[in-house]
Amino acid sequence: MQQTLKQIEIVLEEKIPQFIKMLNPPATESDFEALEAVIGSKLPEAFKTFYRWHNGQNRSPYVAFHIETHEILMPIEEIIEWYEELN
């Protein structure tokens, strides 16, 4: 997965360099522990690997991860907020 993430980063730098600048630093073990505590379950290792790459993206200025659907990469803190709001 690490190689795939490196390839994704290269493509993002080439195609949407403004997006790559909006990615947050990697998630920490305490981020994962907080999310696991809220959902009451262990996170899959693939999820952790992905979020060790970047902990979501900054929303300002807004640049969508998926151009057509306007999706964003939510930081773990925001995932927790949404989970708590919806449950």
C-alpha positions as CSV (number, residue, x, y, z in Angstrom):
1,M,0.0,0.0,0.0
2,Q,2.9,2.4,0.7
3,Q,4.0,2.2,-2.9
4,T,0.4,2.9,-4.1
5,L,0.2,5.9,-1.8
6,K,3.5,7.3,-3.2
7,Q,2.1,6.9,-6.7
8,I,-1.1,8.7,-5.7
9,E,0.9,11.5,-4.3
10,I,3.0,11.8,-7.5
11,V,-0.2,12.0,-9.6
12,L,-1.8,14.5,-7.3
13,E,1.3,16.7,-7.4
14,E,1.2,16.6,-11.2
15,K,-2.6,16.9,-11.8
16,I,-3.9,19.0,-8.8
17,P,-0.9,20.5,-7.0
18,Q,-3.2,22.8,-5.1
19,F,-4.9,19.7,-3.5
20,I,-1.6,18.1,-2.3
21,K,-0.9,21.3,-0.3
22,M,-4.2,20.9,1.5
23,L,-3.5,17.4,2.9
24,N,-2.9,17.2,6.7
25,P,0.1,15.7,8.3
26,P,-0.2,12.0,9.2
27,A,-2.6,10.7,11.8
28,T,-1.1,9.6,15.1
29,E,-1.7,6.6,17.3
30,S,-3.7,8.8,19.7
31,D,-6.0,9.8,16.7
32,F,-6.6,6.1,16.0
33,E,-7.2,5.3,19.7
34,A,-9.7,8.1,20.0
35,L,-11.7,6.9,16.9
36,E,-11.6,3.3,18.2
37,A,-12.9,4.4,21.5
38,V,-15.8,6.2,19.9
39,I,-16.8,3.4,17.5
40,G,-16.1,0.6,20.0
41,S,-14.0,-1.4,17.6
42,K,-10.4,-1.8,16.3
43,L,-9.7,0.0,13.0
44,P,-8.5,-2.1,10.0
45,E,-4.8,-1.8,9.4
46,A,-5.4,-0.6,5.9
47,F,-7.4,2.4,7.3
48,K,-4.5,3.2,9.6
49,T,-2.0,2.9,6.8
50,F,-4.0,5.3,4.7
51,Y,-4.3,7.8,7.5
52,R,-0.7,7.5,8.4
53,W,-0.1,8.9,4.9
54,H,-2.3,12.0,5.5
55,N,-5.0,12.7,8.2
56,G,-7.5,14.0,5.7
57,Q,-7.5,17.4,4.2
58,N,-7.9,21.0,5.2
59,R,-11.2,22.4,4.0
60,S,-10.0,26.0,3.4
61,P,-9.6,26.9,0.7
62,Y,-11.9,24.1,-0.5
63,V,-10.5,21.7,-3.1
64,A,-12.4,18.5,-3.5
65,F,-10.6,15.1,-3.5
66,H,-13.0,13.9,-6.2
67,I,-13.7,16.7,-8.7
68,E,-17.1,15.4,-9.9
69,T,-18.6,14.4,-6.6
70,H,-16.9,17.0,-4.5
71,E,-15.9,14.5,-1.9
72,I,-13.2,15.4,0.7
73,L,-10.9,13.3,2.8
74,M,-12.2,13.8,6.3
75,P,-9.6,14.1,9.2
76,I,-10.1,11.6,12.0
77,E,-11.4,14.4,14.3
78,E,-14.1,15.2,11.8
79,I,-15.0,11.5,11.4
80,I,-15.5,11.3,15.2
81,E,-17.7,14.4,15.2
82,W,-19.9,13.0,12.4
83,Y,-20.1,9.6,14.0
84,E,-21.2,11.1,17.3
85,E,-23.7,13.3,15.6
86,L,-25.2,10.5,13.6
87,N,-25.4,8.0,16.5
